[in-house]
C-alpha cells in the first residue's frame, strides 16, 4: 500500500529484527521515516537489561536505512505507570501482565505522544497485528502469522490511536520477516528475539522480586490441608505453576506432579494439587475488572471467543456484561489455571474486541448460573 499524502512516520526501533523490517517496509512504500529508540529502565551493573546493546543495534539499523534515530527515556513513566502497579498486584497475591500495561501506558502512551511531538503523522512498531477499517471504525485484527500474533498484549490501547498506528509486519509470516532482513542485509537479521521483561531479563525472578517486596515464606499445603513443604513467598508463584515447588510424593499416594491451585493470603499458605486436570485447577467461568473496549456499540452478535493467556487456543465463551462495566465470562469448555491479575481478551473471528484483568476464577464446582443471576 503506497504512503498517504501526510506520510511522516516515527518507527519505534527496538534494536530487533521486527521493528527494523517495519521501518524498511515503510521506506519502500514511500513514507518519510524516522526511528525512535525508547528506554524504560535505568541501566544497572548486573547486565540483565540489554538496553545499551539494543540501542547500538538500533543505530546500526538506522545507519543502513539512512534514517534519523531519536532516543528517549521513559523510565520515570514506566516506574509510575507500570512497575508500581506490577508490585501492587504481586503484593495482593495476583499475577500481573506488565506487557499489557506497558503497551497501553508507554509504547502507545508516552512514546506515541513523543512521536507526535517529533512530527510523526503515524506511529509504527514491529508488533504482529493488523489494522483495518470495518463499519466506519478502525479495528485491531490478528496477525497473518497466528503463532506470532500479539493482539493479546495490545487489547488495552486507546482505540482512538488506531487510525494513526501502523503494524507493517502484521501481514507477514515471521520466516518472511527474517528472509526479508537477510536479503536487505539488515544488521539484526539473525538477532535472537527478545523474551521476558527488560528489567528482569534472565535473572532469577524470585530474587528480583524479593529486592522490592519482602519475602514471607510459609507453608505449602495440599487441598486436604496436609503440610507438604515451605514456599518462598506467595508472590513467587502463579496458578497452574508446576516447576520450583519442591514438593515430593507422599507415601502410598499418586506420583503425579504437583501444581499451584490457590493462594490463601490470610494464612500465607500455598495450596497445591496433583495432576494437571485436578478439579481445583479447573474453572467454568471468570469475573473481570472493568472491560476495556476497542469497539463501539456493544458486543457483536455471533460466536465470541476468548484467550486467558498468550498463544492459547481461543475458546468459545458467553459474555454477560454488568452495569458497573465488569463482566462474567463463561467458557463453553472448562479452562485450566485461570490466574487473577492476568488478562482475558475477547475476539470475534480475527477481530480483537478488547479485554480486562481477571478478578476471580469461578471454581469448576461453583454454579456460574447463580453468578449470572446476580449480574
N, C-alpha and C positions, 0 to 999 in steps of 0.2 A: 504494500500500500504506500503510495507516494506521500511525502510530507505535506501538511496543510500550509496555508499562507503564513500563519504565525507558527514558526517551526523551531523556535528556540527550546531546547530540551536539556535539562540537567539530569545526568545519569548518576545514580548512586553507585560509584565504583568501589567495590569492597576489596578488590585485590584477588577475586576469584574468577573462574572461567565464565560463569553465567553472566555476571554484570559486564565483563569485557566483551562478550559476544553481543549482549544487548546494545552496548554503545556502538559497536562496529556495524550492526544491522541498521541502526538508525542513521548512521552516516551514509550508508549505501542507499537509504530511502530518501536522502536529500535533506534531512534535518540538520540544523546547526547545533552541534553537540558540545557540551562541556561536562567534565567529570566533577563529582563531589565525593570526597572520602570523609566519612564521619567516624569519630572515635567516641565510644560510650563508657569507657572505663579507664581510670588513671593507671598508667603503667606501674608495675611493681617489679621487684627483683627476682621473682620466682620463675619467670619465663613461661608461665602458663598462658598468659594473654599474648596473642601474636599480633597485636595491633600495629606495632612498628614494622614488622616484616610485611604485613598486609599492605601498609601504606607504600612501601617500596615497590611492591608488585603492582599496585595501582598506578604509581608513577611510571613504571616501565610500560604498562599498557597505554597510558595516555601519550607517552612519547611515540610509541609505534603508530598510534592512531592520529597523532598530530593534533590533539585537543588540549585545551587548558584543563588543569586539575586544581580544584579548590580543596581546602581541608578545614573541617570544623569539628570542634569538640562539643558533645552534648552530654558530658559526664555528669554535670550538675543536674540536668533534667532527668537523666537516667536514674540517678540515685533517688531523686524526689518522686518521680512518677512511676518507676518500675521496681527498683531494688527495695525501696521502703515497703511497697505492697508485697513483694516477694517474701520478705522477712515476716511481715504481719501474718501472712497466710500460713507459713510454716509454724509460727508461734501458736496459731489457732488449730493446728493439727491437720490442716488441709495441704493439698499438693498443687501449688500454682503452676501456671504455664507462662513463664516470663516472655516467651517469644510472641505470644498473642498481644500482651500489653506493650512490648517493645515496638511492634508494628504500628499499633494504634497511637501511642504517645510519642515515639521517637522517629521511626522511619517515615511514617505518614502523618506525623505531627510536627515536631521541632525541625526535622530535616526537610520535610516538604515545605514548610514555611521559609526556611533558609534558602531553598532552591528558588522559590518565587521571588525572594529579595534579590537573588542573583540575576533575575531577568528571565527565568525559565517560564515559558508558556505551559510546558509539560514537565512532568517528573517521571523518570523511568527507573526501574530496578530490574534485577535478574531473577525475580520470582517466577515460578512456574504457575501461571494463572493466565486467564484471558478476560478481556472486557468487550462487551458488545452492547448495542442499543436494542432493547426489547420493549415494545409498547411505550415508546417515548421516554424511557428511563434507561440509564446505564446499568448494566448487570455484570456481576462478577461470576465468571464461569470457570469450571475446572480446566486444567491444562490438557493439552493433547496427550502428553505423556502422563498417564494416570498414576504411574509408580512414583512420579516426582511432584505430583500436584500439591500446591501449598495454600490452597484456599482455606483449609482448616485454620491456618495461622493468620489469615487475612480477614476473617469474618467480622472483626470488631472495628475496622477502619470506618471513617466517616464516608457514607455513600456519596456525599456531595463532591468528593475528590475524584471520583472515578472518571469524570469527564476530562480530567487533566492528568491522568495517570496512564503510563504505557508499560506493558509487560511483553517486550519483544520475543523472549524465548518461550513464551507460553504456547506458541504454535508449533514448537519443535520437540522432537524426542531428545533426550539427554545425549544419546550417542551421536546425533546430528550436531548438537552444540559442540561436543568435543571435536568432531571431524572438521567443522567449520573453523574452529580456533586453530587447529593444526594447519589447515590449508592456508590460512592467512598469517601464519607464524606469530600468533599472539603469544607472548612470553609465558602465559599461565595456562597454556593448553593442556598440560599434563599435571597441573596442581591438584592435589587431593581436595575433595570437597570438605568444607569445614563442618564440624558436628559439635553439638552442645552449645553452651553459652560461653562467650568470651571470658567473662570474669571468673568462670570456674575452670574452663579448659580441661586438661587431663588430670588435674589434681584430685585427691580423694574428696568426695563430696561431703562426707560426714565431718572431715577435718576442716573444710572450708566453712561449712555452716556453723560449726562449733566456735569459730572465731568471732561470730556475730551474735549467736544465740547460745546461752549456756546450756550444755547438755544435762539432761536429767534422766539418768539411767533408771530402769525399773524392770518389773517382771514381764516375762513372756508367758502367756497362759493359753491353754487350749480352750476351745469353745465350751468345754465342760468345767472349766475353772482350775484345771491342773497346772501347776507351775512347771514350765519346761526349760526355762533359762532366763537370761537377762538381756534386755535391749540397751542400746547405746543412747537412746533418746527418741521419743516418738517422731520427732521431726525428720529422722533419718530413714523413715520407711514410708512406703506408699501402698495402697490397697492393691492386692494381687502380687506383690513382690515375693519372689522365691529365694533369690540369692542373698547371702550375707546374714541369714537369721541365726546360724549357729545352733540350730535345734536338731538333735539326733532322733533316732527312733526310740520307741518305748517297748519294753519287753512285752511280747505277745501281741503287739499292735501292728497295724499296717506299715509297710515300708515305703508308702507313697511320700513324696516330698511335701514339705510344709509351705503354706502361703499365708501372707498377711491378709486377714479378713476384716479387722476393725481396730480402732484405737479408742481406749477408754481414757479420756483426758482427765476425768476427775480422780481416777485411781492411778494414772500414769502407767497403764497396762497395755501391752501389745497383745492382741488376740490373734492366734494363728489356727489354721485348719489344715487337714491333709487332703491332697488331691486337687487338681486344677478345676474340677467341676463341683466342689463341695457346695451345698445349698447356701452357706453363709457368704460365698463369693458371688452368687448369682442375684441379679435384680431384674424385675419385670418393668420397672419404671424409675424415673428420677424426677426430682424437683429442681428448678433452676432459680438463680437470681434473676434480676430484670433482663429481659431479652433485648439484644441489640439487633435491629433490623437493617438489612440492606435493600429492602423493598418497600413500596408504598401500597396501601390499600388492603392490608391484611394478608392472611395466608392464602396461597393459591389453592384451587381445587385439584384433586387428583392425588397421586401417590407422593408421599413425603418420606424422605429418608434422613437418617442422622448418623453422625460419627461421634464417638466419645473419646477417640484418640486418633492421632495422625496415622495414616496408612492402614486404618481399619477398613474392612469391607463395610460399605454403607448398609444400614439395616432399616427396614420399614418401620415407621412409627405413626402413632396418633398423637396429635398435639392439642392440649387443652390450655388455652390462654386464660389467665386470671386477670381480674380487674386491676391488680397492683403492678401489672407488667411482667410478672413472673409466669412460669408455665409448668404444667405437668406433662411430661413426655413418656408415653407408654410404648414399650417395644413389642413388636409382634412376635419376637422370639427373645427369650431371656438373655441378658447380657452379663458377661463376667467382669468382675473387678471395676465397677463404676466408682471412680475416685472423686470425692468432693474437692473442689478447687480447680479441677481440670475443666476443659470446655466441651460442651456439646454443640455441634454445628449442624444446621439444618439445610437440606438440599431438596430441590425439585428437579430431578434429572441432573443436568450439568450445572444448573444454576445454584449458587450459594445464596441462601435466603437471609443468613445471619446466624446468631448463636448466643450462648450465655454461659456463665460459670455454673457448674453443677453445685447445687447447695446440699442436696441429700440424695443418696441412693435409696430407693424403695426396696426393702428386702423381698426376696422371692416369696417368702411366706406371708407377706402383707398384702391385703387386697387393695389393688390400685383403684378398684371401683369406688371404694369408700373415700379415697382421696379425691376422685373425680367429682363425687357428690358435694364435697366441701369446697371445690374450686370456685 
